[in-house]
Amino acid sequence: MTKRTVFSVQYWPTYSLLGVLCIMLAASGIFVYQNQQKSQVAESVSTVTSTTIQIAAVAKEVPLTVEDPWQSIFPVVIPMTIGDVEVLASVAKSWPDRIKGLSDTPYLPEQVVKLFVFDSAGYHSIWMKDMKYAIDIIWVDEAGKVVHLEKEAAPESYPAMFVPDVPATYVIEAVTGFANKNNVIVGSVVVLPKL
């Protein structure tokens, strides 16, 4: 009995590591499966949408209501305000969502932003890994005030990271030119959504 206990105690770090690796492997398999399902749904929606457009063109008395395609990329959005502009925010609160960000998205509509929510203020860096378009990056403090801006961050800048000069709790990614067009500057007020 004593030898068995010593064996378990002696090798517990190995068993713990194996357990963590199994959990990570299972989670990555689920993530891949979900992405494959989303891809198949997106292809189906594309086929149905083009068929619906063709049918509506033939039967003119039937009104055509096609969902804007950006909603398949950002299905869950909530309203918020940056300066004087109301936008729709796709929120990234979890660590995997923050890491992914806007990577691999084909475009970002002008009225949609990506809002990164962090647990505490810090020098949260943003990279352009797997990005297909340039963006404006806006760092916001706990009080909802813009504390740093990076305009026109280009995909070609990867692997460089964009880091604010002061700590921030939130980061907003918007379509390139958003800050200039809407006069967003350091000190602008952001009305954050209730999360």
Buried (B, 14 or more C-beta within 10 A) or exposed (E): EEEEEEEEEEEEEEEEEEEEEEEEEEEEEEEEEEEEEEEEEEEEBEEEBEEBEEEBEEEEEEEEEEEEBBBBBBEEBBEBBBBEBEBBBBBBEEEEBBEBBBBEBEEBBBBBBBBBBBEEBEEBEBBBBEBEBBBBBBBBBEEBBBBBBBBEBEBEBBEEEBBBEEBBBBBBBBBBBBBEEBEBEEEBBBEBBEE
